[in-house]
Amino acid sequence: MRHVILFGGSFDPIHNGHLDVAKAALKQRQADELWFIPTKVSPFKSGGTSFEHRQAMIELMISPFRKLKICDIENHLPSPSYSIDTVLALKKQYPCIQFDWLIGSDQLARMHEWKNYDQLKDEVQFVVYKRTEIVENHEYPQIQGPVIEVSSTEIRNGMSTNTSPRVLNYMMTQGLYLDSILKNRVSEFRYEHVLRVTECALEISNNHRMNQSEVFLAAMMHDLAKDDDKDKLKHSVQANFSKQIDLHPAFYHAFAASSELSQRYYVRNKHVLKAIQGHVNGKSTTQLGMLLYIADKCERGRGYDSEPFIELAKKDIRKGFLAVKDSQESYLNRRNHE
């Protein structure tokens, strides 16, 4: 009889802690395979990332490992999803497989709340992995290894990148968690500005044949480093864009944000990176670069009537870009002579 470990969770997103415990469980339980089972809708959670995105990130993470699989059964079961329903459906579909159910030690205290808990114990062998140093007494086999300290929440909030580079890249290209990453990084004033820039950029781009994912990523992340410490910004520019170090410090955050997307989140899209680098001085004359420059200068919270520029850009991005740039240069010249 085949022996398969079931590892359920939201995996929003999957991280290195999930991968480490999966490999340890597979080895210590001497199982044939381990199946990740992303929940469709957890009885204990609401909202979150779509099933399809979470499944895609799991696939990216586990693709190098032959014995790690993904099972999408909960996407086909009625919502909300309960463990007993999943297990019974799997046992009906695979009657010749012996199943273990892998759970974190932090779930032990709430197991009595699970639907048909007593029946579930008879259907599968629970196996526990440590989520805290102190684990309450229990009757189940325990996976030996360090405490899993990685948090999906920290990844969603931009506090951690402890997952596969391919997952990080996917997060960016698919626009996942950008709002929470930004919100936990910049001031409320800056956050609101970025949302208006993004709204303006998407509005203009809808009139042109532009990649909406690129527009969203560039607009949402263009000021990611804006509120960073001045010394941190200078160090980033010195390390990654040394030829730009003589620019006014007001330009540094654009290059620092580009570096962070490239190095921390593995963004390789040159159109996006170049657009972010040039959004302050208007040096990026690609369509995306011109769009981001316009949206940054013309978002509707700037305090002046920017509608003529926005309407012009909807018709012709280049003409809109040149008009906005000319207006900005005239404004700066007037201010410098006051």
PLY file of the C-alpha trace (Angstrom):
ply
format ascii 1.0
element vertex 338
property float x
property float y
property float z
element edge 337
property int vertex1
property int vertex2
end_header
0.00 0.00 0.00
1.32 3.43 -0.94
1.96 5.89 1.87
1.16 9.56 1.23
1.41 12.54 3.57
-1.23 15.26 3.19
-0.12 18.81 3.97
-3.04 21.23 3.98
-2.96 24.98 4.36
-3.67 28.29 2.71
-0.05 28.60 1.44
-0.57 32.33 0.88
2.19 32.18 -0.19
4.13 28.95 0.24
7.53 29.55 1.85
10.80 27.82 2.68
9.47 26.68 6.05
6.71 24.74 4.31
9.24 23.17 1.98
11.65 22.23 4.77
9.02 20.54 6.91
7.59 18.73 3.88
10.98 17.26 3.01
11.64 16.33 6.64
8.25 14.64 7.00
8.70 12.74 3.75
12.05 11.39 4.94
11.19 10.66 8.57
7.86 9.02 7.79
9.41 7.10 4.88
6.45 8.05 2.74
6.19 7.61 -1.01
4.94 11.14 -1.63
3.76 14.29 0.09
0.79 16.17 -1.35
0.30 19.87 -0.73
-3.43 20.60 -0.45
-4.18 24.32 -0.74
-7.46 25.21 0.91
-10.15 26.76 -1.23
-11.82 28.60 1.64
-10.62 27.97 5.18
-13.31 27.76 7.89
-11.02 29.92 10.04
-10.02 32.58 7.45
-11.63 34.88 4.91
-10.32 36.75 1.89
-6.84 35.99 0.63
-5.27 35.17 -2.70
-7.07 33.14 -5.34
-6.72 29.36 -5.36
-5.19 29.50 -8.83
-2.40 31.88 -7.79
-1.60 29.91 -4.63
-1.53 26.68 -6.61
0.79 28.21 -9.20
3.21 29.35 -6.48
3.25 25.88 -4.91
4.03 24.36 -8.30
6.92 26.79 -8.77
8.31 25.92 -5.33
8.10 22.12 -5.54
8.89 21.52 -9.21
12.49 20.35 -8.50
11.29 17.68 -6.05
9.92 14.47 -7.57
8.11 13.23 -4.46
6.36 16.50 -3.69
3.02 16.92 -5.44
0.04 19.23 -5.39
-3.54 18.04 -4.94
-6.30 20.44 -5.97
-9.18 18.42 -4.56
-10.41 21.23 -2.29
-10.98 23.44 -5.30
-13.61 20.93 -6.42
-15.32 20.36 -3.07
-18.17 22.48 -1.66
-17.12 25.50 0.40
-16.17 26.04 3.12
-13.56 23.30 3.19
-13.28 20.94 6.16
-10.51 18.40 6.67
-12.92 15.50 7.12
-14.57 16.21 3.76
-11.19 16.33 2.05
-9.99 13.10 3.64
-13.16 11.15 2.87
-13.11 12.33 -0.74
-9.46 11.31 -1.11
-9.98 7.89 0.48
-12.87 7.26 -1.86
-10.76 8.28 -4.85
-7.60 6.46 -3.67
-8.71 3.44 -1.57
-5.28 1.80 -1.73
-3.33 4.71 -0.23
-2.47 5.08 3.46
-2.72 8.78 4.38
-0.95 10.81 7.05
-2.20 14.34 7.84
0.59 16.79 8.66
-0.32 19.60 11.07
1.53 22.35 12.92
1.83 22.15 16.70
-0.06 25.45 16.93
-3.15 23.62 15.64
-3.24 21.09 18.48
-5.18 23.35 20.83
-7.96 23.86 18.26
-8.28 20.37 16.87
-11.36 19.70 18.99
-13.08 22.46 16.97
-12.57 20.59 13.70
-15.64 19.11 12.08
-16.04 15.41 12.99
-12.68 15.40 14.75
-13.12 11.94 16.31
-13.96 10.41 12.94
-11.03 12.20 11.32
-8.61 10.62 13.82
-9.80 7.20 12.68
-9.39 7.99 9.00
-5.82 9.35 8.99
-2.67 9.33 11.08
-1.97 12.83 12.37
1.69 13.86 12.28
2.90 17.03 14.04
5.66 19.51 13.20
6.83 22.20 15.62
5.63 25.78 15.24
6.75 26.78 18.74
9.54 25.65 21.06
7.04 24.44 23.65
4.65 21.84 22.31
1.76 20.59 24.41
1.58 16.88 25.08
-0.05 14.89 22.33
-0.38 11.31 21.12
0.85 11.75 17.55
4.20 11.13 15.83
6.29 14.31 15.69
8.64 15.43 12.94
12.07 16.21 14.33
13.65 19.48 13.30
13.86 23.18 14.11
10.83 25.34 14.78
9.28 26.68 11.59
9.62 30.43 12.08
8.95 31.59 8.53
5.67 33.44 8.12
3.51 33.88 5.04
2.18 37.06 6.65
5.69 38.53 6.78
6.19 37.74 3.09
2.86 39.36 2.20
3.86 42.45 4.20
7.31 42.71 2.65
9.11 41.91 5.91
10.52 38.63 4.59
11.47 37.05 1.27
11.98 33.56 2.69
10.56 31.68 -0.26
11.68 30.57 -3.70
13.02 33.26 -6.07
10.51 31.94 -8.60
7.69 32.57 -6.14
8.95 36.09 -5.45
9.11 36.85 -9.15
5.61 35.44 -9.62
4.30 37.64 -6.82
5.58 40.73 -8.59
4.59 39.84 -12.14
1.09 38.85 -11.02
0.67 41.88 -8.78
0.25 39.84 -5.59
0.69 41.48 -2.17
1.93 44.77 -3.71
-0.60 46.77 -1.72
0.38 45.27 1.64
4.11 45.45 0.85
3.76 49.14 0.04
1.43 49.94 2.93
3.86 48.47 5.46
6.81 50.34 3.96
5.78 53.96 3.31
3.84 56.70 5.07
0.08 56.98 4.68
0.60 60.15 2.62
2.95 58.31 0.24
0.69 55.26 0.10
-2.31 57.34 -0.96
-0.18 59.09 -3.60
0.90 55.75 -5.07
-2.69 54.52 -5.25
-3.64 57.66 -7.18
-0.65 57.25 -9.50
-1.68 53.64 -10.16
-5.27 54.64 -10.84
-4.13 57.36 -13.25
-1.65 55.07 -15.02
-4.22 52.32 -15.53
-6.80 54.84 -16.74
-4.45 56.22 -19.39
-3.08 52.81 -20.38
-6.60 51.51 -21.05
-6.59 53.74 -24.13
-3.44 52.10 -25.47
-2.29 48.55 -26.08
-0.19 48.20 -22.95
0.57 45.29 -20.64
-1.63 46.01 -17.62
0.49 43.82 -15.32
3.58 45.88 -16.16
1.68 49.12 -15.65
0.36 47.97 -12.26
3.75 46.76 -11.01
5.64 49.87 -12.11
3.04 52.25 -10.68
2.61 50.44 -7.35
6.34 50.03 -6.71
7.75 53.28 -8.14
7.98 54.96 -4.70
8.75 51.82 -2.68
11.99 53.34 -1.35
10.78 56.95 -1.13
10.60 57.05 2.67
13.83 55.13 3.27
16.67 56.63 5.26
18.85 59.00 3.20
22.03 57.09 3.98
20.37 53.81 2.96
19.30 55.34 -0.35
22.76 56.74 -1.01
24.37 53.38 -0.25
21.98 51.61 -2.63
22.74 54.02 -5.47
26.48 53.85 -4.80
26.40 50.04 -4.87
24.15 49.56 -7.89
24.12 52.79 -9.92
27.45 54.42 -9.11
27.27 56.64 -12.21
24.13 58.25 -10.78
25.61 59.10 -7.37
26.20 62.74 -8.36
22.51 63.29 -9.03
20.47 65.25 -6.51
19.39 62.94 -3.64
15.76 63.49 -4.68
16.44 61.06 -7.54
17.93 58.29 -5.41
14.70 56.56 -4.39
13.86 55.72 -8.01
17.10 53.80 -8.47
16.85 52.20 -5.01
13.34 50.91 -5.76
14.53 49.45 -9.06
17.44 47.72 -7.31
15.16 46.27 -4.67
12.75 44.84 -7.21
15.62 43.31 -9.14
17.67 41.95 -6.25
15.06 41.20 -3.58
12.13 40.15 -5.75
13.94 38.89 -8.86
12.09 41.19 -11.26
13.82 40.91 -14.64
11.45 43.04 -16.71
13.65 45.84 -18.04
10.64 47.90 -19.12
9.40 48.03 -15.53
12.82 48.63 -13.98
13.74 51.38 -16.45
10.37 53.08 -16.03
10.83 53.21 -12.26
14.40 54.50 -12.60
13.24 57.36 -14.82
9.98 58.36 -13.17
11.48 61.39 -11.41
13.51 62.93 -14.22
11.62 61.56 -17.21
14.71 59.90 -18.68
12.88 56.70 -19.63
11.27 57.33 -23.00
9.71 53.89 -23.46
5.93 53.89 -23.53
5.78 52.56 -19.96
8.40 55.04 -18.79
6.52 57.99 -20.27
3.25 56.73 -18.81
4.68 56.41 -15.29
6.21 59.90 -15.49
2.85 61.37 -16.56
0.87 59.51 -13.89
3.33 60.48 -11.14
3.11 64.17 -12.04
-0.60 64.25 -12.93
-2.30 62.08 -10.31
-5.37 63.94 -9.11
-4.09 64.71 -5.63
-1.33 67.03 -6.84
-3.40 70.14 -6.24
-3.63 71.50 -9.76
-5.83 70.81 -12.77
-4.05 67.94 -14.50
-7.03 66.82 -16.59
-5.79 68.42 -19.85
-2.53 66.45 -19.57
-4.35 63.22 -18.72
-6.74 63.62 -21.65
-3.85 64.40 -24.00
-1.97 61.30 -22.80
-5.03 59.15 -23.43
-4.87 60.20 -27.06
-1.08 60.23 -27.46
1.28 59.20 -24.66
4.34 60.83 -26.21
2.61 64.18 -26.69
1.27 63.98 -23.16
4.72 63.14 -21.84
6.37 66.07 -23.63
3.66 68.46 -22.45
3.98 67.34 -18.83
7.77 67.47 -18.95
7.71 70.98 -20.43
5.27 72.07 -17.73
7.46 70.56 -14.99
10.59 72.24 -16.32
8.82 75.61 -16.52
7.56 75.19 -12.95
11.03 74.32 -11.64
12.60 77.25 -13.47
10.05 79.66 -11.97
10.60 78.24 -8.50
14.37 78.52 -8.82
14.09 82.20 -9.74
11.75 83.14 -6.92
0 1
1 2
2 3
3 4
4 5
5 6
6 7
7 8
8 9
9 10
10 11
11 12
12 13
13 14
14 15
15 16
16 17
17 18
18 19
19 20
20 21
21 22
22 23
23 24
24 25
25 26
26 27
27 28
28 29
29 30
30 31
31 32
32 33
33 34
34 35
35 36
36 37
37 38
38 39
39 40
40 41
41 42
42 43
43 44
44 45
45 46
46 47
47 48
48 49
49 50
50 51
51 52
52 53
53 54
54 55
55 56
56 57
57 58
58 59
59 60
60 61
61 62
62 63
63 64
64 65
65 66
66 67
67 68
68 69
69 70
70 71
71 72
72 73
73 74
74 75
75 76
76 77
77 78
78 79
79 80
80 81
81 82
82 83
83 84
84 85
85 86
86 87
87 88
88 89
89 90
90 91
91 92
92 93
93 94
94 95
95 96
96 97
97 98
98 99
99 100
100 101
101 102
102 103
103 104
104 105
105 106
106 107
107 108
108 109
109 110
110 111
111 112
112 113
113 114
114 115
115 116
116 117
117 118
118 119
119 120
120 121
121 122
122 123
123 124
124 125
125 126
126 127
127 128
128 129
129 130
130 131
131 132
132 133
133 134
134 135
135 136
136 137
137 138
138 139
139 140
140 141
141 142
142 143
143 144
144 145
145 146
146 147
147 148
148 149
149 150
150 151
151 152
152 153
153 154
154 155
155 156
156 157
157 158
158 159
159 160
160 161
161 162
162 163
163 164
164 165
165 166
166 167
167 168
168 169
169 170
170 171
171 172
172 173
173 174
174 175
175 176
176 177
177 178
178 179
179 180
180 181
181 182
182 183
183 184
184 185
185 186
186 187
187 188
188 189
189 190
190 191
191 192
192 193
193 194
194 195
195 196
196 197
197 198
198 199
199 200
200 201
201 202
202 203
203 204
204 205
205 206
206 207
207 208
208 209
209 210
210 211
211 212
212 213
213 214
214 215
215 216
216 217
217 218
218 219
219 220
220 221
221 222
222 223
223 224
224 225
225 226
226 227
227 228
228 229
229 230
230 231
231 232
232 233
233 234
234 235
235 236
236 237
237 238
238 239
239 240
240 241
241 242
242 243
243 244
244 245
245 246
246 247
247 248
248 249
249 250
250 251
251 252
252 253
253 254
254 255
255 256
256 257
257 258
258 259
259 260
260 261
261 262
262 263
263 264
264 265
265 266
266 267
267 268
268 269
269 270
270 271
271 272
272 273
273 274
274 275
275 276
276 277
277 278
278 279
279 280
280 281
281 282
282 283
283 284
284 285
285 286
286 287
287 288
288 289
289 290
290 291
291 292
292 293
293 294
294 295
295 296
296 297
297 298
298 299
299 300
300 301
301 302
302 303
303 304
304 305
305 306
306 307
307 308
308 309
309 310
310 311
311 312
312 313
313 314
314 315
315 316
316 317
317 318
318 319
319 320
320 321
321 322
322 323
323 324
324 325
325 326
326 327
327 328
328 329
329 330
330 331
331 332
332 333
333 334
334 335
335 336
336 337
